[in-house]
Amino acid sequence: MVKQKNFLSKLQDKWQLNNIRQVLLVLLVFACTGLTILFIKSPIFQFLGINMEKGGFWKTLLYLLLILPMYQIMLLFYGFIFGQFGFFWQKEKQLLRRLRAIFIQKKK
């Protein structure tokens, strides 16, 4: 009978991490980053005088332009704190390459 890998082992393989401890640290970084953004987004929008209760195209766009970069920076910050900066820096570079490919057409 073949033993199936558990969830953490699958993440370890997918993310090419060395051990389960590293997987747990990466998950902790994601959790801390998400909680931090959750707590700071409301005060930021209140400071700017923006009510985010009702959506709308411009509010959503503003949310993405302000919060998404902050989230990426916080990932790197917490990645550094928990010793996983290299992992998150590689992921940031992948994200930037993908965004660049979307917005900048390669010259032929």
Jmol script that loads the backbone (N, CA, C; Angstrom):
load data "model"
ATOM      1  N   MET A   1       0.833  -1.179   0.000  1.00  0.00           N
ATOM      2  CA  MET A   1       0.000   0.000   0.000  1.00  0.00           C
ATOM      3  C   MET A   1       0.888   1.255   0.000  1.00  0.00           C
ATOM      4  N   VAL A   2       0.612   2.175  -0.902  1.00  0.00           N
ATOM      5  CA  VAL A   2       1.400   3.396  -1.035  1.00  0.00           C
ATOM      6  C   VAL A   2       0.860   4.447  -0.070  1.00  0.00           C
ATOM      7  N   LYS A   3       1.767   4.992   0.725  1.00  0.00           N
ATOM      8  CA  LYS A   3       1.365   6.028   1.681  1.00  0.00           C
ATOM      9  C   LYS A   3       1.303   7.377   0.976  1.00  0.00           C
ATOM     10  N   GLN A   4       0.164   8.055   1.115  1.00  0.00           N
ATOM     11  CA  GLN A   4       0.025   9.376   0.494  1.00  0.00           C
ATOM     12  C   GLN A   4       0.703  10.430   1.362  1.00  0.00           C
ATOM     13  N   LYS A   5       1.223  11.451   0.691  1.00  0.00           N
ATOM     14  CA  LYS A   5       1.861  12.545   1.415  1.00  0.00           C
ATOM     15  C   LYS A   5       0.805  13.417   2.068  1.00  0.00           C
ATOM     16  N   ASN A   6       1.154  13.960   3.223  1.00  0.00           N
ATOM     17  CA  ASN A   6       0.228  14.878   3.875  1.00  0.00           C
ATOM     18  C   ASN A   6       0.348  16.269   3.254  1.00  0.00           C
ATOM     19  N   PHE A   7      -0.520  17.147   3.703  1.00  0.00           N
ATOM     20  CA  PHE A   7      -0.607  18.497   3.140  1.00  0.00           C
ATOM     21  C   PHE A   7       0.721  19.244   3.237  1.00  0.00           C
ATOM     22  N   LEU A   8       1.371  19.183   4.392  1.00  0.00           N
ATOM     23  CA  LEU A   8       2.625  19.919   4.574  1.00  0.00           C
ATOM     24  C   LEU A   8       3.739  19.362   3.684  1.00  0.00           C
ATOM     25  N   SER A   9       3.765  18.059   3.503  1.00  0.00           N
ATOM     26  CA  SER A   9       4.771  17.462   2.615  1.00  0.00           C
ATOM     27  C   SER A   9       4.541  17.873   1.165  1.00  0.00           C
ATOM     28  N   LYS A  10       3.285  17.972   0.785  1.00  0.00           N
ATOM     29  CA  LYS A  10       2.973  18.430  -0.575  1.00  0.00           C
ATOM     30  C   LYS A  10       3.430  19.870  -0.782  1.00  0.00           C
ATOM     31  N   LEU A  11       3.206  20.716   0.241  1.00  0.00           N
ATOM     32  CA  LEU A  11       3.678  22.104   0.143  1.00  0.00           C
ATOM     33  C   LEU A  11       5.200  22.161   0.088  1.00  0.00           C
ATOM     34  N   GLN A  12       5.846  21.320   0.867  1.00  0.00           N
ATOM     35  CA  GLN A  12       7.302  21.275   0.854  1.00  0.00           C
ATOM     36  C   GLN A  12       7.816  20.951  -0.544  1.00  0.00           C
ATOM     37  N   ASP A  13       7.203  19.989  -1.195  1.00  0.00           N
ATOM     38  CA  ASP A  13       7.608  19.635  -2.561  1.00  0.00           C
ATOM     39  C   ASP A  13       7.297  20.754  -3.548  1.00  0.00           C
ATOM     40  N   LYS A  14       6.108  21.305  -3.446  1.00  0.00           N
ATOM     41  CA  LYS A  14       5.685  22.360  -4.380  1.00  0.00           C
ATOM     42  C   LYS A  14       6.581  23.589  -4.272  1.00  0.00           C
ATOM     43  N   TRP A  15       6.895  23.976  -3.056  1.00  0.00           N
ATOM     44  CA  TRP A  15       7.693  25.179  -2.829  1.00  0.00           C
ATOM     45  C   TRP A  15       9.195  24.893  -2.820  1.00  0.00           C
ATOM     46  N   GLN A  16       9.559  23.632  -2.956  1.00  0.00           N
ATOM     47  CA  GLN A  16      10.961  23.204  -2.971  1.00  0.00           C
ATOM     48  C   GLN A  16      11.697  23.658  -1.708  1.00  0.00           C
ATOM     49  N   LEU A  17      11.081  23.370  -0.566  1.00  0.00           N
ATOM     50  CA  LEU A  17      11.672  23.714   0.722  1.00  0.00           C
ATOM     51  C   LEU A  17      12.396  22.504   1.292  1.00  0.00           C
ATOM     52  N   ASN A  18      13.285  22.752   2.232  1.00  0.00           N
ATOM     53  CA  ASN A  18      14.139  21.690   2.762  1.00  0.00           C
ATOM     54  C   ASN A  18      13.452  20.776   3.763  1.00  0.00           C
ATOM     55  N   ASN A  19      12.536  21.331   4.573  1.00  0.00           N
ATOM     56  CA  ASN A  19      11.907  20.525   5.608  1.00  0.00           C
ATOM     57  C   ASN A  19      10.544  21.106   6.000  1.00  0.00           C
ATOM     58  N   ILE A  20       9.840  20.365   6.822  1.00  0.00           N
ATOM     59  CA  ILE A  20       8.501  20.773   7.259  1.00  0.00           C
ATOM     60  C   ILE A  20       8.580  22.031   8.126  1.00  0.00           C
ATOM     61  N   ARG A  21       9.653  22.177   8.889  1.00  0.00           N
ATOM     62  CA  ARG A  21       9.821  23.384   9.718  1.00  0.00           C
ATOM     63  C   ARG A  21       9.799  24.634   8.842  1.00  0.00           C
ATOM     64  N   GLN A  22      10.465  24.567   7.719  1.00  0.00           N
ATOM     65  CA  GLN A  22      10.503  25.696   6.798  1.00  0.00           C
ATOM     66  C   GLN A  22       9.110  25.965   6.219  1.00  0.00           C
ATOM     67  N   VAL A  23       8.356  24.915   5.939  1.00  0.00           N
ATOM     68  CA  VAL A  23       6.980  25.073   5.452  1.00  0.00           C
ATOM     69  C   VAL A  23       6.148  25.802   6.503  1.00  0.00           C
ATOM     70  N   LEU A  24       6.291  25.394   7.756  1.00  0.00           N
ATOM     71  CA  LEU A  24       5.531  26.036   8.840  1.00  0.00           C
ATOM     72  C   LEU A  24       5.922  27.508   8.999  1.00  0.00           C
ATOM     73  N   LEU A  25       7.198  27.812   8.829  1.00  0.00           N
ATOM     74  CA  LEU A  25       7.630  29.209   8.910  1.00  0.00           C
ATOM     75  C   LEU A  25       7.049  30.044   7.767  1.00  0.00           C
ATOM     76  N   VAL A  26       7.006  29.484   6.571  1.00  0.00           N
ATOM     77  CA  VAL A  26       6.422  30.194   5.432  1.00  0.00           C
ATOM     78  C   VAL A  26       4.934  30.443   5.680  1.00  0.00           C
ATOM     79  N   LEU A  27       4.239  29.439   6.194  1.00  0.00           N
ATOM     80  CA  LEU A  27       2.820  29.618   6.508  1.00  0.00           C
ATOM     81  C   LEU A  27       2.630  30.666   7.607  1.00  0.00           C
ATOM     82  N   LEU A  28       3.539  30.692   8.577  1.00  0.00           N
ATOM     83  CA  LEU A  28       3.480  31.708   9.631  1.00  0.00           C
ATOM     84  C   LEU A  28       3.679  33.111   9.055  1.00  0.00           C
ATOM     85  N   VAL A  29       4.578  33.241   8.091  1.00  0.00           N
ATOM     86  CA  VAL A  29       4.797  34.536   7.427  1.00  0.00           C
ATOM     87  C   VAL A  29       3.518  34.986   6.723  1.00  0.00           C
ATOM     88  N   PHE A  30       2.867  34.068   6.002  1.00  0.00           N
ATOM     89  CA  PHE A  30       1.611  34.418   5.336  1.00  0.00           C
ATOM     90  C   PHE A  30       0.549  34.850   6.353  1.00  0.00           C
ATOM     91  N   ALA A  31       0.471  34.152   7.464  1.00  0.00           N
ATOM     92  CA  ALA A  31      -0.524  34.478   8.489  1.00  0.00           C
ATOM     93  C   ALA A  31      -0.257  35.849   9.102  1.00  0.00           C
ATOM     94  N   CYS A  32       0.984  36.107   9.455  1.00  0.00           N
ATOM     95  CA  CYS A  32       1.334  37.405  10.056  1.00  0.00           C
ATOM     96  C   CYS A  32       1.104  38.546   9.069  1.00  0.00           C
ATOM     97  N   THR A  33       1.450  38.334   7.822  1.00  0.00           N
ATOM     98  CA  THR A  33       1.246  39.360   6.804  1.00  0.00           C
ATOM     99  C   THR A  33      -0.232  39.654   6.620  1.00  0.00           C
ATOM    100  N   GLY A  34      -1.041  38.625   6.515  1.00  0.00           N
ATOM    101  CA  GLY A  34      -2.479  38.813   6.353  1.00  0.00           C
ATOM    102  C   GLY A  34      -3.102  39.546   7.526  1.00  0.00           C
ATOM    103  N   LEU A  35      -2.709  39.178   8.736  1.00  0.00           N
ATOM    104  CA  LEU A  35      -3.247  39.863   9.919  1.00  0.00           C
ATOM    105  C   LEU A  35      -2.809  41.321   9.972  1.00  0.00           C
ATOM    106  N   THR A  36      -1.563  41.577   9.632  1.00  0.00           N
ATOM    107  CA  THR A  36      -1.071  42.957   9.640  1.00  0.00           C
ATOM    108  C   THR A  36      -1.844  43.812   8.648  1.00  0.00           C
ATOM    109  N   ILE A  37      -2.032  43.321   7.448  1.00  0.00           N
ATOM    110  CA  ILE A  37      -2.783  44.073   6.433  1.00  0.00           C
ATOM    111  C   ILE A  37      -4.219  44.278   6.888  1.00  0.00           C
ATOM    112  N   LEU A  38      -4.800  43.264   7.497  1.00  0.00           N
ATOM    113  CA  LEU A  38      -6.167  43.370   7.995  1.00  0.00           C
ATOM    114  C   LEU A  38      -6.301  44.518   8.992  1.00  0.00           C
ATOM    115  N   PHE A  39      -5.309  44.661   9.856  1.00  0.00           N
ATOM    116  CA  PHE A  39      -5.372  45.696  10.887  1.00  0.00           C
ATOM    117  C   PHE A  39      -4.992  47.088  10.394  1.00  0.00           C
ATOM    118  N   ILE A  40      -4.150  47.197   9.366  1.00  0.00           N
ATOM    119  CA  ILE A  40      -3.706  48.533   8.951  1.00  0.00           C
ATOM    120  C   ILE A  40      -4.493  49.119   7.792  1.00  0.00           C
ATOM    121  N   LYS A  41      -5.255  48.302   7.068  1.00  0.00           N
ATOM    122  CA  LYS A  41      -5.942  48.854   5.894  1.00  0.00           C
ATOM    123  C   LYS A  41      -7.036  49.847   6.284  1.00  0.00           C
ATOM    124  N   SER A  42      -7.809  49.563   7.311  1.00  0.00           N
ATOM    125  CA  SER A  42      -8.883  50.481   7.710  1.00  0.00           C
ATOM    126  C   SER A  42      -8.356  51.838   8.145  1.00  0.00           C
ATOM    127  N   PRO A  43      -7.361  51.899   9.032  1.00  0.00           N
ATOM    128  CA  PRO A  43      -6.833  53.219   9.403  1.00  0.00           C
ATOM    129  C   PRO A  43      -6.265  54.004   8.222  1.00  0.00           C
ATOM    130  N   ILE A  44      -5.663  53.307   7.279  1.00  0.00           N
ATOM    131  CA  ILE A  44      -5.112  53.998   6.112  1.00  0.00           C
ATOM    132  C   ILE A  44      -6.224  54.635   5.300  1.00  0.00           C
ATOM    133  N   PHE A  45      -7.292  53.871   5.041  1.00  0.00           N
ATOM    134  CA  PHE A  45      -8.392  54.422   4.261  1.00  0.00           C
ATOM    135  C   PHE A  45      -9.151  55.499   5.037  1.00  0.00           C
ATOM    136  N   GLN A  46      -9.246  55.363   6.346  1.00  0.00           N
ATOM    137  CA  GLN A  46      -9.866  56.416   7.143  1.00  0.00           C
ATOM    138  C   GLN A  46      -9.039  57.695   7.068  1.00  0.00           C
ATOM    139  N   PHE A  47      -7.731  57.560   7.141  1.00  0.00           N
ATOM    140  CA  PHE A  47      -6.845  58.713   7.043  1.00  0.00           C
ATOM    141  C   PHE A  47      -7.016  59.420   5.699  1.00  0.00           C
ATOM    142  N   LEU A  48      -7.207  58.638   4.642  1.00  0.00           N
ATOM    143  CA  LEU A  48      -7.409  59.211   3.313  1.00  0.00           C
ATOM    144  C   LEU A  48      -8.846  59.684   3.084  1.00  0.00           C
ATOM    145  N   GLY A  49      -9.732  59.416   4.053  1.00  0.00           N
ATOM    146  CA  GLY A  49     -11.120  59.850   3.930  1.00  0.00           C
ATOM    147  C   GLY A  49     -11.936  59.011   2.966  1.00  0.00           C
ATOM    148  N   ILE A  50     -11.572  57.747   2.825  1.00  0.00           N
ATOM    149  CA  ILE A  50     -12.252  56.866   1.885  1.00  0.00           C
ATOM    150  C   ILE A  50     -13.084  55.858   2.664  1.00  0.00           C
ATOM    151  N   ASN A  51     -14.367  55.791   2.330  1.00  0.00           N
ATOM    152  CA  ASN A  51     -15.267  54.826   2.943  1.00  0.00           C
ATOM    153  C   ASN A  51     -15.306  53.595   2.046  1.00  0.00           C
ATOM    154  N   MET A  52     -14.840  52.470   2.564  1.00  0.00           N
ATOM    155  CA  MET A  52     -14.749  51.250   1.747  1.00  0.00           C
ATOM    156  C   MET A  52     -15.951  50.322   1.932  1.00  0.00           C
ATOM    157  N   GLU A  53     -16.991  50.789   2.637  1.00  0.00           N
ATOM    158  CA  GLU A  53     -18.150  49.924   2.864  1.00  0.00           C
ATOM    159  C   GLU A  53     -18.837  49.549   1.562  1.00  0.00           C
ATOM    160  N   LYS A  54     -19.052  50.498   0.709  1.00  0.00           N
ATOM    161  CA  LYS A  54     -19.651  50.210  -0.590  1.00  0.00           C
ATOM    162  C   LYS A  54     -18.534  50.166  -1.617  1.00  0.00           C
ATOM    163  N   GLY A  55     -18.608  49.160  -2.472  1.00  0.00           N
ATOM    164  CA  GLY A  55     -17.570  48.974  -3.479  1.00  0.00           C
ATOM    165  C   GLY A  55     -17.655  49.995  -4.596  1.00  0.00           C
ATOM    166  N   GLY A  56     -17.166  49.626  -5.685  1.00  0.00           N
ATOM    167  CA  GLY A  56     -17.105  50.490  -6.843  1.00  0.00           C
ATOM    168  C   GLY A  56     -15.768  50.314  -7.520  1.00  0.00           C
ATOM    169  N   PHE A  57     -15.748  50.602  -8.795  1.00  0.00           N
ATOM    170  CA  PHE A  57     -14.535  50.392  -9.576  1.00  0.00           C
ATOM    171  C   PHE A  57     -13.357  51.182  -9.023  1.00  0.00           C
ATOM    172  N   TRP A  58     -13.536  52.465  -8.752  1.00  0.00           N
ATOM    173  CA  TRP A  58     -12.423  53.318  -8.318  1.00  0.00           C
ATOM    174  C   TRP A  58     -11.930  52.934  -6.931  1.00  0.00           C
ATOM    175  N   LYS A  59     -12.835  52.554  -6.068  1.00  0.00           N
ATOM    176  CA  LYS A  59     -12.418  52.129  -4.731  1.00  0.00           C
ATOM    177  C   LYS A  59     -11.655  50.817  -4.797  1.00  0.00           C
ATOM    178  N   THR A  60     -12.107  49.917  -5.640  1.00  0.00           N
ATOM    179  CA  THR A  60     -11.404  48.646  -5.807  1.00  0.00           C
ATOM    180  C   THR A  60     -10.022  48.875  -6.405  1.00  0.00           C
ATOM    181  N   LEU A  61      -9.941  49.731  -7.394  1.00  0.00           N
ATOM    182  CA  LEU A  61      -8.657  50.046  -8.010  1.00  0.00           C
ATOM    183  C   LEU A  61      -7.707  50.675  -6.982  1.00  0.00           C
ATOM    184  N   LEU A  62      -8.215  51.612  -6.209  1.00  0.00           N
ATOM    185  CA  LEU A  62      -7.407  52.254  -5.181  1.00  0.00           C
ATOM    186  C   LEU A  62      -6.945  51.240  -4.139  1.00  0.00           C
ATOM    187  N   TYR A  63      -7.840  50.342  -3.767  1.00  0.00           N
ATOM    188  CA  TYR A  63      -7.500  49.289  -2.821  1.00  0.00           C
ATOM    189  C   TYR A  63      -6.343  48.447  -3.355  1.00  0.00           C
ATOM    190  N   LEU A  64      -6.429  48.041  -4.612  1.00  0.00           N
ATOM    191  CA  LEU A  64      -5.377  47.223  -5.205  1.00  0.00           C
ATOM    192  C   LEU A  64      -4.059  47.985  -5.316  1.00  0.00           C
ATOM    193  N   LEU A  65      -4.141  49.254  -5.675  1.00  0.00           N
ATOM    194  CA  LEU A  65      -2.919  50.050  -5.836  1.00  0.00           C
ATOM    195  C   LEU A  65      -2.227  50.347  -4.513  1.00  0.00           C
ATOM    196  N   LEU A  66      -2.993  50.438  -3.430  1.00  0.00           N
ATOM    197  CA  LEU A  66      -2.401  50.732  -2.121  1.00  0.00           C
ATOM    198  C   LEU A  66      -2.057  49.474  -1.329  1.00  0.00           C
ATOM    199  N   ILE A  67      -2.989  48.557  -1.252  1.00  0.00           N
ATOM    200  CA  ILE A  67      -2.834  47.420  -0.353  1.00  0.00           C
ATOM    201  C   ILE A  67      -1.947  46.321  -0.940  1.00  0.00           C
ATOM    202  N   LEU A  68      -2.066  46.040  -2.222  1.00  0.00           N
ATOM    203  CA  LEU A  68      -1.255  44.974  -2.810  1.00  0.00           C
ATOM    204  C   LEU A  68       0.248  45.224  -2.652  1.00  0.00           C
ATOM    205  N   PRO A  69       0.746  46.420  -2.951  1.00  0.00           N
ATOM    206  CA  PRO A  69       2.184  46.653  -2.720  1.00  0.00           C
ATOM    207  C   PRO A  69       2.565  46.559  -1.236  1.00  0.00           C
ATOM    208  N   MET A  70       1.672  47.037  -0.364  1.00  0.00           N
ATOM    209  CA  MET A  70       1.955  46.928   1.068  1.00  0.00           C
ATOM    210  C   MET A  70       2.035  45.469   1.495  1.00  0.00           C
ATOM    211  N   TYR A  71       1.160  44.642   0.947  1.00  0.00           N
ATOM    212  CA  TYR A  71       1.174  43.215   1.263  1.00  0.00           C
ATOM    213  C   TYR A  71       2.500  42.588   0.847  1.00  0.00           C
ATOM    214  N   GLN A  72       2.971  42.925  -0.351  1.00  0.00           N
ATOM    215  CA  GLN A  72       4.230  42.376  -0.839  1.00  0.00           C
ATOM    216  C   GLN A  72       5.402  42.803   0.042  1.00  0.00           C
ATOM    217  N   ILE A  73       5.406  44.053   0.467  1.00  0.00           N
ATOM    218  CA  ILE A  73       6.471  44.548   1.340  1.00  0.00           C
ATOM    219  C   ILE A  73       6.424  43.853   2.689  1.00  0.00           C
ATOM    220  N   MET A  74       5.219  43.669   3.217  1.00  0.00           N
ATOM    221  CA  MET A  74       5.078  42.995   4.504  1.00  0.00           C
ATOM    222  C   MET A  74       5.512  41.531   4.411  1.00  0.00           C
ATOM    223  N   LEU A  75       5.257  40.881   3.275  1.00  0.00           N
ATOM    224  CA  LEU A  75       5.747  39.505   3.098  1.00  0.00           C
ATOM    225  C   LEU A  75       7.265  39.449   3.232  1.00  0.00           C
ATOM    226  N   LEU A  76       7.942  40.392   2.586  1.00  0.00           N
ATOM    227  CA  LEU A  76       9.402  40.427   2.675  1.00  0.00           C
ATOM    228  C   LEU A  76       9.864  40.744   4.095  1.00  0.00           C
ATOM    229  N   PHE A  77       9.169  41.668   4.759  1.00  0.00           N
ATOM    230  CA  PHE A  77       9.513  42.038   6.132  1.00  0.00           C
ATOM    231  C   PHE A  77       9.395  40.831   7.065  1.00  0.00           C
ATOM    232  N   TYR A  78       8.232  40.175   7.046  1.00  0.00           N
ATOM    233  CA  TYR A  78       8.049  39.017   7.917  1.00  0.00           C
ATOM    234  C   TYR A  78       8.918  37.843   7.471  1.00  0.00           C
ATOM    235  N   GLY A  79       9.149  37.728   6.177  1.00  0.00           N
ATOM    236  CA  GLY A  79      10.064  36.703   5.693  1.00  0.00           C
ATOM    237  C   GLY A  79      11.451  36.892   6.277  1.00  0.00           C
ATOM    238  N   PHE A  80      11.890  38.128   6.358  1.00  0.00           N
ATOM    239  CA  PHE A  80      13.177  38.441   6.967  1.00  0.00           C
ATOM    240  C   PHE A  80      13.168  38.100   8.456  1.00  0.00           C
ATOM    241  N   ILE A  81      12.105  38.514   9.140  1.00  0.00           N
ATOM    242  CA  ILE A  81      12.000  38.273  10.586  1.00  0.00           C
ATOM    243  C   ILE A  81      12.069  36.773  10.898  1.00  0.00           C
ATOM    244  N   PHE A  82      11.392  35.957  10.095  1.00  0.00           N
ATOM    245  CA  PHE A  82      11.330  34.524  10.362  1.00  0.00           C
ATOM    246  C   PHE A  82      12.358  33.708   9.566  1.00  0.00           C
ATOM    247  N   GLY A  83      13.333  34.391   8.960  1.00  0.00           N
ATOM    248  CA  GLY A  83      14.418  33.691   8.286  1.00  0.00           C
ATOM    249  C   GLY A  83      14.050  33.076   6.948  1.00  0.00           C
ATOM    250  N   GLN A  84      13.005  33.567   6.311  1.00  0.00           N
ATOM    251  CA  GLN A  84      12.557  33.019   5.036  1.00  0.00           C
ATOM    252  C   GLN A  84      12.600  34.066   3.924  1.00  0.00           C
ATOM    253  N   PHE A  85      13.443  35.079   4.079  1.00  0.00           N
ATOM    254  CA  PHE A  85      13.513  36.157   3.104  1.00  0.00           C
ATOM    255  C   PHE A  85      13.834  35.637   1.714  1.00  0.00           C
ATOM    256  N   GLY A  86      14.768  34.705   1.595  1.00  0.00           N
ATOM    257  CA  GLY A  86      15.165  34.170   0.284  1.00  0.00           C
ATOM    258  C   GLY A  86      13.990  33.559  -0.463  1.00  0.00           C
ATOM    259  N   PHE A  87      13.174  32.798   0.240  1.00  0.00           N
ATOM    260  CA  PHE A  87      12.004  32.184  -0.384  1.00  0.00           C
ATOM    261  C   PHE A  87      11.060  33.254  -0.919  1.00  0.00           C
ATOM    262  N   PHE A  88      10.757  34.240  -0.087  1.00  0.00           N
ATOM    263  CA  PHE A  88       9.804  35.266  -0.500  1.00  0.00           C
ATOM    264  C   PHE A  88      10.395  36.210  -1.536  1.00  0.00           C
ATOM    265  N   TRP A  89      11.693  36.438  -1.500  1.00  0.00           N
ATOM    266  CA  TRP A  89      12.323  37.282  -2.511  1.00  0.00           C
ATOM    267  C   TRP A  89      12.226  36.620  -3.886  1.00  0.00           C
ATOM    268  N   GLN A  90      12.423  35.305  -3.931  1.00  0.00           N
ATOM    269  CA  GLN A  90      12.272  34.584  -5.199  1.00  0.00           C
ATOM    270  C   GLN A  90      10.837  34.690  -5.717  1.00  0.00           C
ATOM    271  N   LYS A  91       9.862  34.564  -4.829  1.00  0.00           N
ATOM    272  CA  LYS A  91       8.452  34.668  -5.225  1.00  0.00           C
ATOM    273  C   LYS A  91       8.125  36.082  -5.707  1.00  0.00           C
ATOM    274  N   GLU A  92       8.698  37.100  -5.069  1.00  0.00           N
ATOM    275  CA  GLU A  92       8.483  38.488  -5.491  1.00  0.00           C
ATOM    276  C   GLU A  92       9.049  38.712  -6.893  1.00  0.00           C
ATOM    277  N   LYS A  93      10.228  38.176  -7.150  1.00  0.00           N
ATOM    278  CA  LYS A  93      10.823  38.332  -8.477  1.00  0.00           C
ATOM    279  C   LYS A  93       9.965  37.652  -9.539  1.00  0.00           C
ATOM    280  N   GLN A  94       9.406  36.482  -9.221  1.00  0.00           N
ATOM    281  CA  GLN A  94       8.503  35.806 -10.159  1.00  0.00           C
ATOM    282  C   GLN A  94       7.277  36.665 -10.429  1.00  0.00           C
ATOM    283  N   LEU A  95       6.700  37.239  -9.382  1.00  0.00           N
ATOM    284  CA  LEU A  95       5.522  38.091  -9.528  1.00  0.00           C
ATOM    285  C   LEU A  95       5.830  39.308 -10.393  1.00  0.00           C
ATOM    286  N   LEU A  96       6.959  39.939 -10.149  1.00  0.00           N
ATOM    287  CA  LEU A  96       7.334  41.122 -10.929  1.00  0.00           C
ATOM    288  C   LEU A  96       7.569  40.773 -12.397  1.00  0.00           C
ATOM    289  N   ARG A  97       8.172  39.607 -12.655  1.00  0.00           N
ATOM    290  CA  ARG A  97       8.363  39.178 -14.048  1.00  0.00           C
ATOM    291  C   ARG A  97       7.016  38.964 -14.744  1.00  0.00           C
ATOM    292  N   ARG A  98       6.077  38.363 -14.034  1.00  0.00           N
ATOM    293  CA  ARG A  98       4.753  38.127 -14.619  1.00  0.00           C
ATOM    294  C   ARG A  98       4.021  39.435 -14.880  1.00  0.00           C
ATOM    295  N   LEU A  99       4.093  40.367 -13.930  1.00  0.00           N
ATOM    296  CA  LEU A  99       3.445  41.665 -14.126  1.00  0.00           C
ATOM    297  C   LEU A  99       4.088  42.414 -15.280  1.00  0.00           C
ATOM    298  N   ARG A 100       5.396  42.339 -15.363  1.00  0.00           N
ATOM    299  CA  ARG A 100       6.101  43.002 -16.455  1.00  0.00           C
ATOM    300  C   ARG A 100       5.687  42.417 -17.802  1.00  0.00           C
ATOM    301  N   ALA A 101       5.537  41.116 -17.851  1.00  0.00           N
ATOM    302  CA  ALA A 101       5.123  40.465 -19.100  1.00  0.00           C
ATOM    303  C   ALA A 101       3.714  40.885 -19.504  1.00  0.00           C
ATOM    304  N   ILE A 102       2.868  41.144 -18.539  1.00  0.00           N
ATOM    305  CA  ILE A 102       1.504  41.572 -18.833  1.00  0.00           C
ATOM    306  C   ILE A 102       1.496  42.989 -19.395  1.00  0.00           C
ATOM    307  N   PHE A 103       2.264  43.883 -18.776  1.00  0.00           N
ATOM    308  CA  PHE A 103       2.180  45.308 -19.121  1.00  0.00           C
ATOM    309  C   PHE A 103       3.168  45.758 -20.183  1.00  0.00           C
ATOM    310  N   ILE A 104       4.208  45.003 -20.375  1.00  0.00           N
ATOM    311  CA  ILE A 104       5.214  45.416 -21.367  1.00  0.00           C
ATOM    312  C   ILE A 104       5.328  44.331 -22.424  1.00  0.00           C
ATOM    313  N   GLN A 105       5.016  44.691 -23.641  1.00  0.00           N
ATOM    314  CA  GLN A 105       5.135  43.761 -24.759  1.00  0.00           C
ATOM    315  C   GLN A 105       6.598  43.657 -25.146  1.00  0.00           C
ATOM    316  N   LYS A 106       7.077  42.439 -25.334  1.00  0.00           N
ATOM    317  CA  LYS A 106       8.462  42.271 -25.754  1.00  0.00           C
ATOM    318  C   LYS A 106       8.604  42.695 -27.215  1.00  0.00           C
ATOM    319  N   LYS A 107       9.704  43.400 -27.492  1.00  0.00           N
ATOM    320  CA  LYS A 107       9.970  43.833 -28.853  1.00  0.00           C
ATOM    321  C   LYS A 107      10.464  42.642 -29.673  1.00  0.00           C
ATOM    322  N   LYS A 108       9.979  42.554 -30.892  1.00  0.00           N
ATOM    323  CA  LYS A 108      10.378  41.439 -31.757  1.00  0.00           C
ATOM    324  C   LYS A 108      11.544  41.797 -32.616  1.00  0.00           C
TER     325      LYS A 108
END
end "model"
wireframe off; spacefill off
backbone 0.3
color backbone group
